[in-house]
Amino acid sequence: MHVSEEMDMCACLHSHLKSTSVYQLATMNTSDANNTPQCYSLKSPPFNYTRPISSAYFSTIFSTLGITSNLIAFIVLVKSFRRMRNRSRSFFLIFLAGLVVTDFMGLLVTGSIVVSFHFTRFNWRQVDPNCHFCNFMGMSMVFYGLCPLLLSATMAMERFCGINRPFARSTNTSKSRTVYMVLMVWLAAGCIALLPLIGIGSYHIQAPGSWCFFNISSKGSDMVFSLLFSFVGLTSIVVSFLLNTVSVVTLIKVCCGQDRTQRSRDHEVEMMVQLILIMIIASISWCPLLVFIAQTVFSSDPLWVRKLLLYLRFATCNQILDPWVYILFRRAVFKRVYPRFDWSRSSIMTLYPYFQETARRFTRSSLGGNLGSDETGETTKSNVTSPSTLKSPD
């Protein structure tokens, strides 16, 4: 009898200890999961580097080339700004300087982190146990990604007002106001980048472990932030395209006027050429990534990491090519490359005597309202002076 009671007591004690150990193990696993920082909750380093999908050489070359290009562009901009007497051109140079500074800082901040990781292979969880460093890099990726697109749209708006409403713009715009506009763009991009820190979206470590970005997902707040990032970027590109198209059509019409405004119009044409090239580069570089993010969210498919890295490389090209637009596409550079060519508009009109009438017909059919009424007066004056203007030299 005593033996059986002792056996029952041992069995009960054994089962109690077993259940207690299982409960403690489950509690420890739950606490570990709860204590895991958010940036490591989906993917935790170290990652598998047997077949890396990004290389140290690629990151180093791109970062060095981009930083050098933006530094050269900034020096050229400073020299041009000191010599510049045209008011509208000086405003445009301030926007270009803001774009160059943004691209330079973006490559410097994000590039230094990525390159240092590839060469040192530091452990993120040891270096950044509380995700502060990862959140900083994620914010930098969003901020320096949206700033060029927002600045491009702001520059398109400034040129639209300068070409279509020159009097209203000249009375309301100053250099300090232009600087404030650049600062407001930076503030808007910074506010969007801060949203994951207040619960709208989240920043996470991304494969192969060299960078952090917001979580592209179709669930909860991650979906909201992913769509917001994609929507702001695509909207900036669309606004730039629409405003630049109207500005180009208007500028073609105005450039067919009298020669007395030729000097200022040359600057207008130069600025529009540079702005259109910036828009084209931004569209080609950023549209694949922005569309990919929206497509991934709406389709609820798993994130394709290789495509994400490929499209991110395209986006990085924007920061490298932007400064070369201003370095190369300037009338001063063209005059040095082709010194024998006469870059004045009278020379171009002599070579193409029917260009003026063709452009005037095109713009008359494209533009209406006030522009059409103004064109009537300009056409009459130009018909009177056209024989002397278009007369070929002896």
C-alpha positions in Angstrom: 0.0 0.0 0.0 2.8 2.4 0.9 4.7 1.4 -2.2 1.8 2.2 -4.5 1.2 5.6 -2.8 4.8 6.5 -3.2 4.7 5.6 -6.9 1.6 7.7 -7.4 3.2 10.6 -5.6 6.3 10.3 -7.8 4.2 10.2 -10.9 2.3 13.3 -9.9 5.5 15.1 -9.1 7.0 14.1 -12.4 4.0 15.3 -14.4 3.9 18.5 -12.4 7.6 19.2 -13.1 7.2 18.4 -16.8 4.2 20.7 -17.2 6.1 23.4 -15.2 9.1 23.1 -17.5 7.0 23.3 -20.6 5.2 26.3 -19.3 8.5 28.0 -18.4 9.9 27.3 -21.9 6.8 28.7 -23.6 7.0 31.8 -21.4 10.7 32.3 -22.2 10.0 32.0 -25.9 7.1 34.4 -25.7 9.2 36.9 -23.7 12.1 36.6 -26.2 9.7 37.2 -29.1 8.3 40.3 -27.3 11.8 41.6 -26.5 13.0 41.3 -30.1 13.4 44.8 -31.5 11.0 45.6 -34.3 13.6 46.1 -37.0 14.7 42.4 -36.4 11.2 40.9 -36.0 10.8 39.9 -39.6 14.4 39.2 -40.6 17.2 38.7 -38.2 20.9 38.9 -39.1 23.3 37.3 -39.9 22.1 36.5 -43.4 23.5 33.9 -45.8 26.4 35.4 -47.8 27.2 32.3 -49.9 25.7 34.0 -52.9 25.4 37.7 -52.1 23.0 39.7 -54.1 25.0 42.9 -53.7 28.7 43.5 -53.7 31.1 45.9 -51.9 32.6 46.9 -55.2 29.3 48.0 -56.7 28.4 50.1 -53.6 31.9 51.6 -53.4 32.0 52.6 -57.1 28.5 54.1 -57.1 29.0 56.0 -53.9 32.4 57.4 -54.9 31.2 58.4 -58.4 28.0 60.0 -57.0 29.7 62.0 -54.3 32.4 63.2 -56.7 29.9 64.2 -59.3 27.7 66.2 -56.9 30.8 67.9 -55.4 31.9 69.0 -58.9 28.4 70.2 -59.7 28.2 72.2 -56.4 31.5 74.0 -57.2 30.3 74.8 -60.7 27.0 76.1 -59.2 28.7 78.4 -56.7 30.9 79.9 -59.5 27.8 80.4 -61.7 25.8 81.9 -58.9 28.5 84.5 -58.2 28.6 85.6 -61.9 24.8 85.4 -62.4 22.9 88.6 -63.0 19.7 87.2 -64.3 17.2 87.0 -61.5 15.1 84.0 -62.6 18.3 82.1 -63.3 19.6 82.8 -59.8 16.4 81.4 -58.4 16.8 78.3 -60.5 20.4 77.9 -59.3 19.2 77.9 -55.7 16.9 75.0 -56.5 19.7 73.2 -58.3 22.0 73.7 -55.3 19.4 72.2 -53.0 19.1 69.2 -55.3 22.9 68.8 -55.5 23.3 69.1 -51.7 20.5 66.5 -51.1 22.0 64.0 -53.5 25.4 64.5 -52.0 24.3 64.0 -48.5 22.1 61.0 -49.4 25.0 59.2 -51.0 27.4 60.2 -48.2 25.1 58.9 -45.4 23.7 55.8 -46.9 26.7 54.9 -49.0 29.1 55.0 -46.0 26.9 52.6 -44.0 26.5 50.1 -46.8 30.2 50.2 -47.8 31.4 49.9 -44.2 29.1 46.9 -43.7 30.4 45.1 -46.8 34.0 45.5 -45.7 33.6 44.8 -42.0 30.5 42.6 -41.9 29.5 44.0 -38.5 26.7 42.3 -36.6 23.7 44.6 -36.6 22.2 43.1 -33.4 25.4 43.8 -31.5 26.1 47.2 -32.9 22.5 48.3 -32.9 20.5 46.3 -30.3 17.7 48.9 -30.0 17.3 49.6 -33.7 18.3 53.2 -33.5 20.9 52.9 -36.2 18.6 50.9 -38.5 15.8 53.5 -38.0 18.2 56.3 -38.9 19.2 54.5 -42.1 15.6 53.8 -43.0 14.7 57.4 -42.5 17.7 58.5 -44.6 16.6 56.2 -47.4 13.1 57.6 -47.5 14.1 61.2 -47.0 16.9 61.3 -49.6 14.7 59.3 -51.9 11.7 61.6 -51.9 13.6 64.9 -51.8 14.9 64.8 -55.4 11.4 64.0 -56.7 9.7 66.7 -54.6 12.4 69.2 -55.6 11.9 68.4 -59.3 8.2 69.0 -59.0 8.9 72.3 -57.1 11.3 73.4 -59.8 8.8 72.6 -62.5 6.2 74.7 -60.6 8.7 77.6 -60.3 9.5 77.5 -64.0 5.8 77.2 -64.9 5.1 80.4 -62.9 8.2 82.1 -64.3 7.2 81.5 -67.9 3.4 81.7 -67.8 3.0 84.3 -65.1 6.3 86.3 -65.1 4.8 89.5 -63.6 3.2 87.8 -60.6 6.3 85.8 -60.0 8.6 88.7 -60.2 6.7 90.6 -57.6 6.3 87.7 -55.1 9.6 85.8 -55.4 12.9 86.6 -53.8 16.0 84.6 -53.0 15.0 84.1 -49.4 11.6 82.9 -50.5 13.3 80.4 -52.8 15.4 79.1 -49.9 12.3 78.8 -47.8 10.7 76.7 -50.5 13.7 74.3 -50.6 13.5 74.1 -46.8 9.8 73.3 -46.9 10.5 70.5 -49.3 13.1 69.0 -46.9 10.6 69.4 -44.1 7.8 67.6 -46.0 10.2 64.7 -46.9 11.4 64.6 -43.3 7.9 64.4 -41.9 7.1 61.5 -44.1 10.3 59.7 -43.1 9.4 60.1 -39.4 6.0 58.4 -39.8 7.3 54.8 -39.1 8.6 56.1 -35.7 5.0 56.9 -34.6 3.5 53.7 -35.8 2.6 54.3 -39.5 4.9 51.7 -41.1 8.1 50.2 -39.8 11.7 50.1 -40.7 13.4 46.7 -40.9 16.8 45.2 -41.8 16.9 44.1 -45.4 18.8 41.3 -47.2 21.7 40.9 -47.5 21.9 42.8 -44.2 23.7 46.0 -45.4 20.7 48.4 -45.3 17.4 49.2 -43.7 14.2 50.2 -45.4 10.5 50.3 -44.6 8.6 47.0 -44.7 6.8 46.6 -48.1 3.7 44.7 -47.1 0.0 44.6 -47.8 -0.9 44.4 -44.1 -1.8 47.2 -41.6 0.2 50.3 -41.3 3.0 48.9 -43.5 0.6 49.0 -46.4 -0.4 52.6 -45.7 3.2 53.8 -45.6 4.2 51.8 -48.7 1.4 53.3 -50.7 2.1 56.8 -49.3 5.8 56.6 -50.4 4.8 55.3 -53.9 2.0 57.8 -54.3 4.1 60.8 -53.3 6.9 59.8 -55.7 4.6 59.1 -58.7 2.6 62.2 -58.1 5.8 64.3 -58.1 6.8 62.8 -61.4 3.3 63.4 -63.0 3.2 67.0 -61.8 6.7 67.6 -63.2 5.7 66.2 -66.6 2.5 68.2 -66.9 4.0 71.5 -65.8 7.1 71.1 -67.9 5.0 70.2 -71.0 3.0 73.4 -70.6 6.1 75.5 -70.0 7.9 74.1 -73.1 4.9 74.8 -75.3 4.6 78.4 -73.9 8.4 78.9 -74.2 8.3 77.9 -77.9 5.6 80.5 -78.5 7.4 83.2 -76.7 10.8 82.5 -78.3 9.3 83.3 -81.7 8.9 86.9 -80.6 11.2 89.9 -81.1 14.9 89.8 -80.7 15.0 92.4 -77.9 14.3 89.7 -75.3 16.6 87.2 -76.7 19.2 87.3 -73.9 16.7 86.4 -71.2 15.0 83.8 -73.4 18.3 82.1 -73.9 18.4 81.6 -70.1 14.8 80.4 -70.1 15.6 77.8 -72.8 18.7 76.6 -71.0 16.8 76.2 -67.7 14.0 74.3 -69.4 16.4 71.9 -71.1 18.1 71.1 -67.8 14.8 70.7 -66.0 13.4 68.4 -68.7 16.5 66.2 -68.5 16.2 66.1 -64.7 12.6 65.0 -65.0 13.5 62.3 -67.6 16.3 60.9 -65.4 14.1 60.9 -62.3 11.3 59.1 -64.2 13.5 56.4 -65.6 15.3 55.9 -62.3 12.4 56.0 -59.8 9.3 54.7 -61.7 10.4 51.0 -61.6 10.8 51.1 -57.8 7.7 53.1 -57.1 5.5 50.9 -59.4 7.1 47.8 -57.9 6.2 48.8 -54.4 2.6 49.6 -55.3 2.3 46.4 -57.3 3.7 44.3 -54.4 1.2 45.8 -52.0 -1.9 45.4 -54.1 -1.0 41.9 -55.3 -0.2 40.6 -51.7 2.7 38.6 -53.2 5.9 37.9 -51.2 8.6 40.6 -51.6 11.0 39.7 -54.4 14.3 40.8 -52.9 16.4 40.7 -56.1 14.0 42.9 -57.9 13.9 45.3 -55.0 17.7 45.6 -55.1 17.8 46.0 -58.9 15.2 48.8 -58.8 17.0 50.4 -55.9 20.2 50.6 -58.0 18.2 52.3 -60.8 17.0 54.9 -58.2 20.6 55.4 -57.1 21.5 56.3 -60.7 19.3 59.4 -60.3 21.6 60.8 -57.6 24.7 60.2 -59.9 23.3 61.6 -63.1 21.5 64.6 -61.8 24.7 66.7 -61.2 25.9 66.0 -64.7 22.9 67.6 -66.2 24.0 71.0 -65.0 27.8 70.2 -65.5 27.4 69.3 -69.2 24.2 70.9 -70.5 25.0 74.5 -70.4 25.4 77.0 -73.2 28.9 77.8 -72.0 29.9 74.2 -72.4 28.3 74.0 -75.8 30.1 77.1 -77.0 33.4 75.5 -75.9 32.7 72.3 -77.6 31.5 74.0 -80.8 33.2 77.4 -80.8 32.7 78.0 -84.5 28.9 77.7 -84.3 26.9 80.9 -83.8 24.6 80.2 -80.9 22.5 83.3 -81.4 18.8 82.9 -82.3 19.2 85.1 -85.5 21.7 82.6 -86.8 19.3 79.7 -86.2 16.5 81.6 -87.9 18.7 82.2 -90.9 19.5 78.6 -91.3 15.8 77.6 -90.9 13.7 80.5 -92.4 10.4 78.7 -92.0 10.9 77.7 -88.4 9.4 80.9 -87.0 6.1 80.6 -89.0 5.8 76.8 -88.2 6.4 77.3 -84.5 3.9 80.2 -84.5 1.2 78.0 -86.2 1.8 75.2 -83.8 1.6 77.3 -80.6 -1.4 79.2 -81.9 -3.3 75.9 -82.2 -2.0 74.6 -78.9 -2.6 77.7 -76.7 -5.7 79.8 -76.5 -7.2 82.5 -74.4 -4.9 85.3 -73.3 -1.9 83.8 -75.0 -3.8 83.8 -78.3 -4.7 87.5 -78.0 -1.2 88.4 -77.2 0.1 86.4 -80.2 -1.9 88.6 -82.6 0.0 91.7 -81.7 3.4 89.9 -81.8 2.6 88.4 -85.2 1.8 91.8 -86.7 5.1 93.2 -85.4 7.1 90.3 -86.5 5.7 90.3 -90.1 6.8 93.9 -90.5 10.4 93.3 -89.3 10.8 89.7 -90.6 12.4 90.7 -94.0 15.3 92.5 -92.3 15.6 89.9 -89.6 15.7 86.9 -91.9 17.8 88.5 -94.6 20.9 86.5 -95.2 24.3 88.3 -94.8 26.1 89.4 -97.9 
